[in-house]
Amino acid sequence: MFKDLKMSRQEIISAIDLEKLKYDYPYETNCYAFALGLDIPEKNIIPYAYQPGTISNADFKLYENANFKLDDIIRNVYSDLDYLHISYRKIDFKDDLLDDEWKIALFTSFAYRDSFSEFHFLRQLQGNSLWYGKEGYNDIITNENYLGKKMVDIIDAKGYGKFQLCLALGLKTKRR
């Protein structure tokens, strides 16, 4: 089923680093990689690894579709999280986290009617009130919105699209 992955599930899980804010591979990772704490070039995992659903080989391929429905991307994110043994629960962005959890927020940009053409993820760590995001496939990881204001609240995330979902994530298995 996952024969195309160049890394094992455990190798990917072991590479998760949520404290890292300067990536070694900034041009080979995007906001989804950052939300998951992965600083691994896509090519070392699988082509399009950082399009939600690719790592888990989900049925809907975001990279093959110019537009997607909100349910498509959410289902793909859940599929990747299940595959990577990352627990998740839908929360309000103001909710407190349990020990060893972090928050991610999903934003989308409209394309046509109820379809979207772009996604963006932000991440908030346990004990840190600021939201951080990685600007696509470039080297900018920031806690400021497009207006230069610190993102203390989802409402401060101006320019990222429409806020859709906030999840609390946690690793189910210990990393080696």
C-alpha positions as CSV (number, residue, x, y, z in Angstrom):
1,M,0.0,0.0,0.0
2,F,2.8,2.5,0.9
3,K,5.5,1.0,-1.3
4,D,6.3,4.4,-2.9
5,L,7.4,5.9,0.5
6,K,11.2,6.2,0.6
7,M,11.2,6.4,4.4
8,S,9.4,4.2,6.9
9,R,6.6,5.4,9.0
10,Q,8.8,5.3,12.1
11,E,11.6,7.3,10.4
12,I,9.1,10.0,9.6
13,I,7.6,10.0,13.1
14,S,11.1,10.1,14.6
15,A,12.0,13.2,12.5
16,I,9.1,15.3,14.0
17,D,10.7,18.3,15.7
18,L,8.2,20.9,17.0
19,E,10.8,23.3,18.5
20,K,12.7,23.9,15.2
21,L,11.9,27.4,13.8
22,K,14.8,27.5,11.2
23,Y,14.6,24.7,8.7
24,D,17.5,23.0,7.0
25,Y,15.4,22.4,4.0
26,P,13.2,25.5,3.7
27,Y,12.7,25.2,-0.1
28,E,11.7,21.6,0.1
29,T,9.0,21.9,2.8
30,N,5.8,23.9,3.1
31,C,3.3,25.0,5.7
32,Y,1.9,21.5,6.1
33,A,5.4,20.1,6.8
34,F,5.9,22.8,9.4
35,A,2.5,22.1,11.0
36,L,3.6,18.5,11.4
37,G,7.1,19.4,12.6
38,L,8.9,17.8,9.6
39,D,12.0,19.3,8.1
40,I,12.7,16.6,5.5
41,P,12.8,17.2,1.8
42,E,9.7,15.9,0.1
43,K,11.8,13.9,-2.3
44,N,13.2,11.9,0.6
45,I,9.7,10.8,1.6
46,I,7.7,10.7,-1.6
47,P,6.8,13.3,-4.3
48,Y,4.1,15.7,-3.1
49,A,4.6,14.4,0.5
50,Y,3.5,17.8,1.8
51,Q,0.2,17.8,0.0
52,P,-2.3,16.4,2.6
53,G,-3.1,12.8,2.0
54,T,0.1,11.9,0.1
55,I,2.0,10.3,2.9
56,S,-0.9,8.0,3.8
57,N,-1.8,7.3,0.1
58,A,-5.4,8.8,0.5
59,D,-7.8,8.2,-2.3
60,F,-8.2,11.9,-3.2
61,K,-4.9,13.4,-4.5
62,L,-4.7,17.1,-3.9
63,Y,-1.8,17.5,-6.3
64,E,-3.9,16.0,-9.1
65,N,-6.8,18.5,-8.5
66,A,-6.7,22.2,-9.1
67,N,-9.7,22.6,-6.7
68,F,-10.8,20.6,-3.8
69,K,-13.6,20.6,-1.3
70,L,-13.1,21.2,2.4
71,D,-14.1,17.6,3.2
72,D,-11.4,16.4,0.8
73,I,-8.5,18.2,2.6
74,I,-9.8,17.4,6.1
75,R,-10.2,13.7,5.3
76,N,-6.6,13.7,3.8
77,V,-5.2,15.4,6.9
78,Y,-6.9,12.9,9.1
79,S,-5.6,10.1,7.0
80,D,-2.0,11.3,7.3
81,L,-2.4,11.8,11.0
82,D,-3.7,8.3,11.5
83,Y,-0.8,6.9,9.4
84,L,1.8,8.9,11.4
85,H,0.2,7.8,14.7
86,I,-0.6,11.4,15.6
87,S,-3.8,11.7,17.7
88,Y,-6.1,14.6,16.9
89,R,-9.2,16.2,18.2
90,K,-11.1,19.1,16.8
91,I,-11.0,22.1,19.2
92,D,-11.7,25.7,19.4
93,F,-8.5,27.7,18.7
94,K,-8.8,29.2,22.3
95,D,-8.9,25.8,24.0
96,D,-6.1,24.6,26.3
97,L,-3.9,21.7,25.2
98,L,-3.1,18.5,27.0
99,D,0.5,17.6,27.8
100,D,2.6,17.0,24.7
101,E,0.0,18.4,22.3
102,W,0.3,21.2,19.8
103,K,-2.3,23.0,17.7
104,I,-2.7,23.4,14.0
105,A,-5.1,25.6,12.2
106,L,-6.3,25.1,8.6
107,F,-7.1,28.0,6.3
108,T,-8.3,27.8,2.7
109,S,-8.7,30.2,-0.3
110,F,-11.8,30.1,-2.4
111,A,-11.6,29.1,-6.1
112,Y,-15.2,28.5,-7.2
113,R,-18.4,28.2,-5.2
114,D,-17.7,25.6,-2.5
115,S,-14.2,24.6,-3.9
116,F,-10.8,25.8,-2.8
117,S,-7.6,26.2,-4.6
118,E,-5.1,26.8,-1.8
119,F,-4.6,25.7,1.8
120,H,-2.4,27.1,4.6
121,F,-1.6,25.8,8.0
122,L,-0.4,27.5,11.2
123,R,1.0,25.9,14.3
124,Q,0.9,26.8,18.0
125,L,3.0,25.0,20.6
126,Q,2.2,24.0,24.1
127,G,2.9,27.0,26.4
128,N,3.4,29.5,23.6
129,S,0.5,31.8,22.7
130,L,1.9,32.7,19.3
131,W,0.9,31.0,16.1
132,Y,3.6,30.3,13.6
133,G,3.5,29.6,9.9
134,K,5.8,28.7,7.1
135,E,5.3,30.7,3.9
136,G,5.0,28.0,1.3
137,Y,8.2,26.6,-0.2
138,N,10.5,29.3,1.0
139,D,12.5,30.0,4.1
140,I,10.2,32.2,6.0
141,I,8.8,30.8,9.3
142,T,7.1,33.6,11.1
143,N,4.8,34.5,14.0
144,E,3.7,37.7,12.2
145,N,0.8,38.2,9.8
146,Y,1.1,40.0,6.5
147,L,0.7,43.3,8.3
148,G,3.6,42.6,10.6
149,K,1.4,42.0,13.7
150,K,2.2,39.1,16.0
151,M,-0.3,36.3,15.6
152,V,-1.6,35.8,19.2
153,D,-5.0,34.8,18.0
154,I,-6.4,33.2,14.9
155,I,-8.1,36.5,14.1
156,D,-4.6,38.0,13.8
157,A,-3.8,35.5,10.9
158,K,-4.7,38.1,8.2
159,G,-3.9,37.1,4.7
160,Y,-3.9,33.3,5.1
161,G,-7.5,32.8,3.8
162,K,-10.6,31.6,5.6
163,F,-10.1,29.9,8.9
164,Q,-11.7,26.4,8.7
165,L,-10.5,24.1,11.5
166,C,-8.3,23.9,14.6
167,L,-6.9,20.6,15.8
168,A,-5.0,19.5,18.9
169,L,-2.3,17.0,17.8
170,G,-0.3,14.6,19.9
171,L,2.1,11.7,19.2
172,K,0.5,8.4,20.1
173,T,3.8,6.5,20.2
174,K,7.1,7.4,21.7
175,R,9.8,8.4,19.2
176,R,13.1,6.7,19.2
